[in-house]
Amino acid sequence: MCQYQRMQAYPHGEVVIVVDCEDLDRAADFWTEVLGYSRDGEPSERYLSLLPASEHGPDVLLQKVPERKSGKNRLHLDLRTRDLGREVERAVGLGAVRLSTEPLLEGGWLWHVLADPDGNEFCVLQPPATYWT
Amino acid sequence: MCQYQRMQAYPHGEVVIVVDCEDLDRAADFWTEVLGYSRDGEPSERYLSLLPASEHGPDVLLQKVPERKSGKNRLHLDLRTRDLGREVERAVGLGAVRLSTEPLLEGGWLWHVLADPDGNEFCVLQPPATYWT
């Protein structure tokens, strides 16, 4: 389970993103596919770790909680990609719900707001072409 | 601003953690110190990017929002460290509020729940010693 040999951005240890969900398997199916992560073994009663394919990037810890989502998430993930339409379509095909009907535009950035199967918002964004150069 | 040359865990682009806050400067002061990150230039009206010291680890995007926090965060950060007491003390010294009076213990993991200056919960955890080996 130890990932400490992986390089970490946080000098005092590891940073992990914890995501609340109702069903660990359902959330794991969704987020492993969206992020290209893999499961770290079997879920415990309350937790399941998802690991990135390489040593780069944070672990995601799925946490089963009894309460449903209410209100807007105060932390969320942004997925920056080169082809907004394709990535949104891929996420929706995996079970995401698109919350924005039209793409949002600000400063050359174009994005959609989506929700995971638990209603947690995340964004898929297409930065300006100059971003990638 | 482009960080694409950095290695990324997400095969379709970049994953960024977005954190809602009331005051970009206050949140940046806090999270740069806690995570060892640095500011990516000056804040815009609504956004400020924080970058890890190395190419490993996700960017954090602070997002100014009008609403105050209500309810528990559905996504939060876990900071796994070797010395719980020292890291909690450091975070509190930087402006965190400790929400748990006594450390929580589960499966050999010991942790405290804290809140950033905007009330967003995060955890500081000390895994079992075997975790780091």
Chai-1 contact restraints between the chains, C-beta under 6 A:
chainA,res_idxA,chainB,res_idxB,connection_type,confidence,min_distance_angstrom,max_distance_angstrom,comment,restraint_id
A,C2,B,Y131,contact,1.0,0.0,6.0,A-B,restraint_1
A,Y4,B,W132,contact,1.0,0.0,6.0,A-B,restraint_2
A,M7,B,H56,contact,1.0,0.0,6.0,A-B,restraint_3
A,A9,B,P52,contact,1.0,0.0,6.0,A-B,restraint_4
A,A9,B,H56,contact,1.0,0.0,6.0,A-B,restraint_5
A,A9,B,G57,contact,1.0,0.0,6.0,A-B,restraint_6
A,Y10,B,L35,contact,1.0,0.0,6.0,A-B,restraint_7
A,P11,B,G36,contact,1.0,0.0,6.0,A-B,restraint_8
A,H12,B,T81,contact,1.0,0.0,6.0,A-B,restraint_9
A,H12,B,E87,contact,1.0,0.0,6.0,A-B,restraint_10
A,G13,B,R80,contact,1.0,0.0,6.0,A-B,restraint_11
A,G13,B,T81,contact,1.0,0.0,6.0,A-B,restraint_12
A,E14,B,R80,contact,1.0,0.0,6.0,A-B,restraint_13
A,V15,B,L77,contact,1.0,0.0,6.0,A-B,restraint_14
A,V16,B,D78,contact,1.0,0.0,6.0,A-B,restraint_15
A,V18,B,H76,contact,1.0,0.0,6.0,A-B,restraint_16
A,V18,B,D78,contact,1.0,0.0,6.0,A-B,restraint_17
A,V19,B,L75,contact,1.0,0.0,6.0,A-B,restraint_18
A,D20,B,R74,contact,1.0,0.0,6.0,A-B,restraint_19
A,L35,B,Y10,contact,1.0,0.0,6.0,A-B,restraint_20
A,G36,B,P11,contact,1.0,0.0,6.0,A-B,restraint_21
A,P52,B,A9,contact,1.0,0.0,6.0,A-B,restraint_22
A,H56,B,M7,contact,1.0,0.0,6.0,A-B,restraint_23
A,H56,B,A9,contact,1.0,0.0,6.0,A-B,restraint_24
A,H56,B,H56,contact,1.0,0.0,6.0,A-B,restraint_25
A,G57,B,A9,contact,1.0,0.0,6.0,A-B,restraint_26
A,P58,B,P58,contact,1.0,0.0,6.0,A-B,restraint_27
A,K69,B,R74,contact,1.0,0.0,6.0,A-B,restraint_28
A,S70,B,G71,contact,1.0,0.0,6.0,A-B,restraint_29
A,G71,B,S70,contact,1.0,0.0,6.0,A-B,restraint_30
A,G71,B,G71,contact,1.0,0.0,6.0,A-B,restraint_31
A,N73,B,R74,contact,1.0,0.0,6.0,A-B,restraint_32
A,N73,B,L75,contact,1.0,0.0,6.0,A-B,restraint_33
A,R74,B,D20,contact,1.0,0.0,6.0,A-B,restraint_34
A,R74,B,K69,contact,1.0,0.0,6.0,A-B,restraint_35
A,R74,B,N73,contact,1.0,0.0,6.0,A-B,restraint_36
A,R74,B,N120,contact,1.0,0.0,6.0,A-B,restraint_37
A,L75,B,V19,contact,1.0,0.0,6.0,A-B,restraint_38
A,L75,B,N73,contact,1.0,0.0,6.0,A-B,restraint_39
A,L75,B,L75,contact,1.0,0.0,6.0,A-B,restraint_40
A,H76,B,V18,contact,1.0,0.0,6.0,A-B,restraint_41
A,L77,B,V15,contact,1.0,0.0,6.0,A-B,restraint_42
A,D78,B,V16,contact,1.0,0.0,6.0,A-B,restraint_43
A,D78,B,V18,contact,1.0,0.0,6.0,A-B,restraint_44
A,R80,B,G13,contact,1.0,0.0,6.0,A-B,restraint_45
A,R80,B,E14,contact,1.0,0.0,6.0,A-B,restraint_46
A,T81,B,H12,contact,1.0,0.0,6.0,A-B,restraint_47
A,T81,B,G13,contact,1.0,0.0,6.0,A-B,restraint_48
A,E87,B,H12,contact,1.0,0.0,6.0,A-B,restraint_49
A,N120,B,R74,contact,1.0,0.0,6.0,A-B,restraint_50
A,Y131,B,C2,contact,1.0,0.0,6.0,A-B,restraint_51
A,W132,B,Y4,contact,1.0,0.0,6.0,A-B,restraint_52
